[in-house]
């Protein structure tokens, strides 16, 4: 893991007092005034990093051909330059009311969530090690580091709220490294689309306290960046394959989708965990949907997911491809839901 993620400091809204919340005392000591100035500067740095994470446009003008060197440079720089340097080691997890604590700790997602992020980090780092292009390798390493950081965030959350987890398995690289990367990427496309809507539903309904939502918000946005990077990599990679290798790659992607669909309709529970981490990657956002969105109809939930997906992707360069498969499937399903 990147040493940055192991540091004890953290840049986060929750860790920084709001200097505007109280009027400055003219008789305050120089030390107090210095602390207020430092807090103001730190808050500005937080706001700047958060804005940079959500908004990015490549300075080069003009159209970009999918599969070109310029395309590779653009989607790699998008991920690298929108990195938010928050550190999870000292997140100030908000104190929850007894009811809110019960809602959070009773969710049946935490073991799978932590293990999914652990596997994702290993898979992405393994794939990064195969890359010859230094910029692409750096972007993939950043992706893997952020997945590892998500695992740390989740681990700190369950520790803060006294959630007991099962012993974690050993996270081993998959035997087929490209398969592991594709499963991770397409799985995140499904998971993130669902998580965008569920997170908004939890926020709007008050299921999660506002302070907890604010603390988790950077993690959700990072997943959006990851799937944006992934879909552009797939398009770039496919465009650069020799024509005779494209059918095999298309078939591999088809197999990945079959695997994920089978997993998400519950059949994966009946099979053993394979070396690629199959059944343990069950989609925890879908497992939590019934708990978080009981007050929403299926149609309203689909609409919310679509709206949130568009909102979270809106700030990035319009020349980059957006995830389309899951939104298209959602819009198709919406036709049959009142």
N, C-alpha and C positions, 0 to 999 in steps of 0.2 A: 504494500500500500504506500502511496505517496506520503512522505513524512509530514506534509502539510496537514493531512487529515488526522495525525496523531498529536498535534499540538494541543495544549491546554487552553489556548485563547480561543475566542469565538467572536466573529462579527455577526450580530443578529439583533433584530429589533427588540427581542425579549430581554437581551442582556444589557440594554442601554437605556438609561433613564431619559424621559422626555423633558428637556430643559424648559419647554414652554408650559409645562403643567403647573408651575408655581411661579409667581412673580419674584423677580430678583430682589434681594434685600440689599439696599444701598450700603448698609453697614456690614455686609458680609465680608469675611476675611479674603485676602488675596488667594488663599488656597481654595476657598469655595468658588471664587470667580474663575480660577484656572480650571477647576474640575468641570464647571458648567461649559466653559469654552471647549474643553476636550470632549465632553459629551456631545456638544453640538457638531463638532467636526466628525466624531465617530458616527453620529446619526446620518450626517450627509454622505459619508462613505458607504453606509448600509444602503441608503436610498439609491446612490449611484450604481452600486453593484447589482441591486435588484432590477433597476431599469435596464442595465446592460444585459442582464440575463434574458430579458423578455423582448428586447428590441435590438435587431441587428440587420444592417444592410451593407453589402460588400461595396467598397468604394469604386471598384471598376464598373464602368457604365457599359450599356449595350447588352444584347441578348447573349445567352450562354447555351452552347450546345450540350445536351445531355450526353455524358460519356467522355467529354473532352477533359483535357488537363485543367482547364479553367474551372470546369464543374467540380472536379476533385478538390481543387484548391479552395473553392467557395464553401462546399459543405463541411470540409475539414476545419477551415477557419471559423465557420459558424460555431461549431462545438467548442473549439479552443477559446475563442474570444468572448463567448457568453458564459464562461465558467464563473460561478459565484463562489468566492473563497470563504464561505462560512465554514466553521468547524464545530462538529457536534459534541466535543468532549465536555463542554460546560454549558450546554443549553439549559436555560432556566425553565424547566417544565412547570407549567402553571399548576397551582393547587386546584384540585377539582372538588366540586361539591360531592356528597355521598352518592347522589343519583347519577351525576355525570361519570364518576369513577366506576360505578357499577356498569354503566353502558359501555364504557371503553374496555374494561377488563373482561366483560362477558363476550366480546366479539370473538368468534372462533377462527381468527385469522393469523394470530401472531407467530405461531410456530412456522407455518407455511410462508409467511411474509419474510421472516428473517432468513429462512433457508433458501428461498427463491433468490434473494439478493446475494447471498453467499455464492450460490451456483453461478449466477449471472456474472459476477465479478471474475470468477475463475475462467469461465468460457470466453469472455471478452478479452481478457489478458492473454489467453492462449491464442486466440485468433490474431491479436496484435503482434505476437511474436513471429507470425508467418509473413508479415508484410515487409516488402522491400522499400516501398516509398516512405521516406522518413516522416513526411507530414501526416500521411494517413496513419502510420504507426503511432505517432504522438497523439492524434485524435482518439484512436481506439484505446490507448493507454489511459487517456483522460476519462473516457467513457467507463472503462473498468474501474478506475479509481473512484468515480462517482457512485457506481454500483456498490462498491465496498463501503463508501461513506453512508449510503442509505442503510446498509446493514447495521452500521454503528449507531445511526440515529434511532433505528427501531430497537436495537439492543438497549440503548440508554432509556428509551421510553418505557419498555417493559420493566426495566430495573427501577425507574422512578415511581411507577405505579404498582409495583409489587406483583407483576404478572409472572407466573411460573411457566417456563418453557421446558420442552423436552430436550434432552441432550442433543446437541447438533451433530450431524454426520460429518465425516471428512469430505471436504470439497475437492474432488479430483477432476482433472481435465477430461473431457470426453474423448473417446477413441477417434471419433470423426470430428475434428476441430471445426470444420466449416459447418457441419450439421449443428453442432452446439451453438455456433454464432447465429445461424438462421433461426433455430428454435427460440433463442433468447430474443432476437429482434422482432420476429413476428408475434411472439408471446407478449412482448411489451406493447405492440400495436393494439392487441386486443385488451390487455389489462389496463393500459393507460386510457383508452377510450372510455371504458367502464368507470375507471377511477375518477376521471374528470367529472362525470355526472354525479357519481356517488359523493364525491368530496363537496360539490356544490350543494347537493341535497342535504348532506349532514350539516353544512354551514347554515343554510337557509332555515332548516327546521330547528336548529339549536341542539341537535343531537350531540355535536361536539361544541364545547365552549369556544367562543371567539378567540380566546388566547391560544388554545390548542390548534385551532385552524391556522392562525397566523404563524405559529411555530413550524407547522408541517408544510406550509405553502411552497417554500423553495424546493422541497423534494418532489412535489407534484409537477411543478414547472420543469424541473430537470428531466423528468420522464418524457415530457413533450419534446424537449430538445433531442433526447436519445432516439425517439422514433423518427423525427425529422431527419436526423443524420442517417439512420438505418435505411429508410426508403430511398434516399438519394444515393447511398452506397450501392444498394441493389440495382438501381437503374444504371449507375455508372459501370458497375461490374458486368452486368449483362451486355451493355453496349460494347464493351471491350473484349468480350469472349469471341473466339473464332466461331463462325457460323455452325460448324460441326459439333461444337461443345454446348451450344445453347439449348438444344432439346434435353440433354442430360441434366442441365441446371434447372430448366423449367420443371422437369419431372421431380427433381429433388425438392424444389419449392412446393410442388403439389403434395408430395409426401409429408412435408413439414405441416402444411395446412390440415391434411387429414389427421395427422397425429394430434394437433392442437384441438381440432374440432372434437375428435373422439375423447380427448382428455376433458374438455369442458362440458360435455354432456354426461359425464359421470362414468364412462366405461373404463377410464384409467384407474378407477378404484379397484377394478377386478384383475389388474395385471400387476406384476412385480415391478419394482423400480429397476430400470435398466441402467447401464453404465452412463447413459446420457442424461440421467436425472429425470426420467419421465413422470411417474405418478406424483412425485413430491412437488411438481411445478403446478399443481392444480390452481386454478385461477381464484385467488382469494378475494378480489373485488366482487366476483359473482357470488361467492359464498356469503359475503356480507350484505348483498343487495336486499335480501328479504328483511334483514334487521334494520338497515338504514333507511329504506325507502318504502316502508309499509303504507305511508300516507299518499304516495304517488302512484298513479296508474302506470301501466306498462308504456302507454303512448307518451305520457308526460316525461317518463324517465328517458326514453329514447330521444325525445326532443331536447331535453336538458343535456344529454351527452353530446348531441350534435352541436348545440350552441356553444358549450364549453370547449369542445374540440376546435371549433373555428376561432373562438376568442383566444385560446392559448397559442394558436399557430399564426395569428394575424400580425404579430410584430416582427416576423423574420422576412428576409429578402423574398420578394414575390417570385423571383426566378428559380428558387428552390422548389422541388416537388413536395407536395403534401401527401400524407397518408390518405389513401382513397379506398382501399378494399373494405375495411371495417365500416367506415361511414356509408359506403354504398350498400353494404349488407343491411345496415341499420335503417337506411331510408327505404329499402325494399321491404323489410319487415314492418316498417311503420305503416305501409299501405294497408296492411291486414289487421291493424290494431286500432280500435276506436279511441 
